C-alpha cells in the first residue's frame, strides 16, 4: 500500500510540473462555487453517518472524495441530489445550496433537482430498453424535445459526448444491456447528460471495470468537466490524482481535509490525511 501512495505522489508532482504554467491550469484557479454545503450531518435512525461537513464544489472542476470504506463519501454524495430521501430512516440536517438555492427547501421540485444534478452509479444500470430509448427516456419525460427529430439530435449528441456514438450508431435499437461493462457505464453517462444537467455525481464509476474501460471513463470525465461540474467518489487514490482538480478526504463520517488535489497528496495539513495516502491505514 505505501508503494501506491508513493506512486500517486510521484504522479502528482509530474502533473504539477507539466501544468504549472499552462493557460488551462491558470484558468482552473478562477473558481465559482456551484454547490455549497454547510454543517451537513446525516443520521440513520440514531446512528450518525456524517458529521458537520463543510465543503464547496466548484464549477467546471472535478472534485474527488476519497477515504476508507464506510467513511461517509457515498452518503455525502447522495445528499447532493436528495437520493437519501428514498431511505425512510435517513435524516439530513444543515444547508446544501445549488447556485445559492436551498435544495432541501419545501419549494424545491426534487424531480427537477435530479435532472440538474445527475448521477452515475457504481454498477452500470442501463434500462432494459434499447440503446436509443435509454437516452431518449429522460428528455421525453422532462419535455425537452418537441418532436422525434429533436430527440434524435439529443440521442446522437449525448452518445457522442460520452464517446460511444461510433461504437453503437449502427445498433441503436438493440438492448443497452447487451453492451460491455465499460460501454454500459458510458451509456449511463450519456443518459445522465441527455437531460442537460449542471452537475454529474459519480459513485465509484470504474470499480467494476477493467483498466482499458477505466481509462476511457477517465478520459471522458476530463472532457466533460469543460461543460459540467463533477463530483466523484473513488477508492483509488491514483484515479483521484488523475482526474480531479480538488480532493476531499473523509474518515469516520468527518471531512478531515479538502483542497487542491496536488496539495492533498503531496503536502496535506492533517496527519490523518498523510497516514491514509501513504497507506498507514485504510
ZICOR-V127038 format. One record per pair of residues at least 12 apart in sequence whose C-alpha atoms are under 8 Angstrom apart, sorted by the first residue. I is the first residue (numbers start at 1). GAP is how many residues later the second one is. D is the distance in Angstrom with one decimal. If there is no record, write none. Layout:
i->{I,I}
gap->{GAP,GAP}
d->{D,D}
//
This chain:
i->{1,1,1,2,2,2,2,3,4,4,4,5,5,5,5,6,7,8,8,8,8,9,9,11,12,12,12,12,12,13,13,16,28,31,31,32,32,33,33,33,33,33,34,34,34,34,34,34,34,35,35,35,35,35,35,35,35,36,36,36,36,36,36,36,36,36,37,37,37,37,37,37,37,37,38,38,38,38,38,38,38,39,39,39,39,39,39,39,40,40,40,40,40,40,40,40,41,41,41,41,42,42,42,42,42,43,43,43,43,44,44,44,45,45,45,48,49,49,49,49,49,50,50,50,50,50,50,51,51,51,52,52,53,53,54,55,57,57,58,59,59,60,60,60,60,60,60,61,61,61,61,61,61,61,61,62,62,62,62,62,62,62,62,62,63,63,63,63,63,63,63,63,64,64,64,64,64,64,64,64,64,64,65,65,65,65,65,65,65,65,65,66,66,66,66,66,66,66,66,66,66,67,67,67,67,67,67,68,68,68,68,69,69,70,71,71,71,71,71,72,72,72,72,72,73,73,73,74,74,77,77,77,77,79,80,80,81,81,81,81,81,81,82,82,82,115,115,115,116,116,116,116,116,117,117,117,117,117,118,118,118,118,118,118,118,119,119,119,119,119,120,120,120,120,120,120,120,120,120,121,121,121,121,122,122,122,122,122,122,122,123,123,123,123,124,124,124,124,124,125,125,125,126,126,126,126,126,126,127,127,128,128,128,129,129,129,129,130,130,130,130,130,131,131,131,131,131,131,131,132,132,132,133,134,134,134,135,135,135,135,135,135,136,136,136,136,136,138,138,138,139,139,139,142,144,154,155,158,158,158,158,159,159,161,161,162,162,162,162,162,163,163,164,164,164,181,181,181,182,182,182,182,182,183,185,186,197,198,198,198,199,199,199,199,200,200,200,200,201,201,201,202,202,202,202,203,203,203,204,204,204,204,205,205,218,218,218,221,222,237,240,241,241,241,244,245,245,245,246,246,246,246,247,247,247,247,249,256,256,256,257,257,257,265}
gap->{277,278,279,275,276,277,278,275,234,274,275,232,272,273,274,272,231,229,230,233,257,256,257,230,229,230,250,253,254,249,253,246,33,27,28,26,27,23,24,25,26,66,22,23,24,25,64,65,195,21,22,23,61,62,63,64,65,18,19,20,21,59,60,61,62,64,16,17,18,19,57,58,59,60,14,15,16,17,56,57,58,12,13,14,15,54,55,56,12,13,14,52,53,54,55,56,12,51,52,53,33,48,49,50,51,46,47,48,49,45,46,47,44,45,46,205,22,23,26,203,204,22,25,26,202,203,204,202,203,204,42,202,201,202,201,203,172,174,171,169,170,165,166,167,168,169,170,164,165,167,168,169,183,184,185,163,167,168,169,170,181,182,183,184,167,168,169,181,182,183,184,185,167,168,169,170,176,180,181,182,183,184,166,167,168,169,175,182,183,184,185,167,168,169,170,171,174,181,182,183,184,168,182,183,184,209,215,167,182,183,214,166,213,182,179,180,181,182,183,178,179,180,181,182,160,177,180,129,159,124,126,154,156,13,16,37,22,29,32,33,36,37,22,28,32,80,81,82,79,80,81,82,83,80,81,82,83,84,74,75,79,80,81,82,83,73,81,82,83,84,65,68,69,72,80,81,82,83,85,81,82,83,84,80,81,82,83,84,85,86,62,82,84,85,57,60,61,64,81,59,60,63,50,51,58,59,61,62,49,50,47,48,49,45,46,47,48,42,43,44,45,46,40,41,42,43,44,45,56,23,40,41,40,42,53,57,20,23,52,55,56,59,15,18,19,55,58,53,56,57,12,55,56,53,51,40,39,32,33,35,36,28,31,29,63,24,25,27,28,58,23,57,19,22,23,27,28,32,27,28,31,32,35,30,20,31,31,29,30,31,29,30,31,32,28,29,30,31,29,30,31,28,29,30,31,29,30,31,28,29,30,31,27,29,21,24,25,22,21,40,21,20,21,24,17,15,16,17,12,13,14,15,12,13,14,17,24,14,16,17,12,13,16,12}
d->{7.3,5.0,8.0,7.9,5.0,4.7,7.3,7.8,7.8,7.6,7.6,7.7,5.3,4.6,6.3,6.9,7.8,6.8,5.2,6.8,7.5,5.8,5.8,7.6,6.4,8.0,5.8,7.3,7.4,7.4,7.6,7.1,7.5,5.9,6.7,5.4,5.5,6.3,5.8,4.4,5.9,7.5,7.5,5.7,5.2,5.1,5.9,5.4,7.6,5.8,5.0,6.9,7.1,5.6,4.7,6.4,7.8,7.9,6.2,4.6,6.4,7.9,5.7,5.2,6.7,7.7,6.9,5.4,5.2,6.1,7.7,5.7,4.4,6.5,7.1,6.2,4.6,6.8,5.9,5.1,6.5,7.5,3.9,5.1,5.7,7.5,4.8,6.6,4.7,4.8,6.8,7.0,5.5,4.3,6.2,7.5,6.6,5.8,5.2,6.4,7.8,7.0,5.7,4.6,6.4,7.9,5.6,5.1,6.5,5.3,4.6,6.5,5.3,6.5,7.6,7.9,7.8,6.2,7.6,7.8,5.4,6.0,7.6,7.3,7.9,4.3,6.2,5.7,5.5,7.9,7.6,7.3,6.7,5.9,7.5,7.7,8.0,7.8,7.0,7.3,5.1,5.0,5.7,6.3,5.3,4.4,7.2,5.8,7.9,7.7,5.5,6.3,7.2,6.1,7.6,6.6,6.4,4.7,5.7,7.2,6.8,4.6,5.5,6.6,6.3,4.8,6.2,5.5,6.2,4.8,5.5,7.4,5.9,4.9,5.8,6.9,5.6,5.8,7.9,6.3,4.6,6.3,7.5,6.1,4.8,6.3,7.9,5.8,4.9,6.0,7.2,6.3,5.7,6.0,7.7,7.0,7.6,7.2,6.2,5.0,6.2,6.7,5.5,5.0,6.0,7.6,7.3,7.2,7.6,6.8,4.9,7.9,7.7,7.4,5.9,4.9,4.6,5.1,7.6,6.7,7.4,7.0,4.9,7.6,6.4,6.5,8.0,6.6,6.7,7.0,7.6,7.7,7.7,7.7,7.3,7.6,7.9,7.9,6.4,5.6,5.9,7.6,7.9,7.4,7.9,6.1,7.3,5.7,7.8,7.0,4.1,5.2,6.4,5.6,6.1,4.7,5.7,7.1,5.5,7.4,6.0,7.9,6.2,4.8,6.0,6.6,5.6,4.6,5.9,7.8,7.9,6.5,6.3,7.3,7.4,6.1,4.8,6.3,6.7,6.0,5.0,6.9,6.0,7.5,5.2,4.7,4.7,7.0,6.5,7.4,7.7,7.0,7.8,6.7,6.9,5.8,4.9,6.7,7.9,7.4,7.6,6.9,6.1,6.2,6.5,8.0,7.1,6.1,7.1,7.5,6.8,6.9,6.5,8.0,5.5,6.3,7.8,6.6,4.9,5.0,4.1,5.3,7.7,5.1,6.0,6.2,5.8,4.6,7.7,6.6,5.1,6.0,7.9,7.2,7.8,6.3,5.7,7.5,7.8,6.7,4.6,6.3,6.5,7.6,6.2,7.8,7.6,7.3,6.9,5.9,7.5,6.5,5.4,7.7,7.5,6.4,7.1,5.0,7.2,6.4,5.5,7.1,5.4,7.1,7.7,5.8,7.2,6.4,5.3,6.6,7.4,7.1,7.2,6.8,7.3,7.8,6.5,8.0,6.1,7.8,5.0,7.4,7.8,7.8,7.3,7.1,7.6,8.0,5.5,6.4,5.6,4.6,5.7,7.8,6.8,6.3,4.9,6.5,5.9,4.9,6.0,7.5,6.1,4.6,6.2,5.9,4.9,7.0,7.0,5.3,5.0,7.3,8.0,7.9,7.9,7.9,6.4,7.0,6.3,7.4,7.8,6.5,7.6,7.9,6.6,5.9,5.4,8.0,7.3,5.5,4.3,4.5,5.8,6.2,5.0,6.8,6.8,7.3,7.6,7.3,7.6,6.9,7.2,6.8}
//
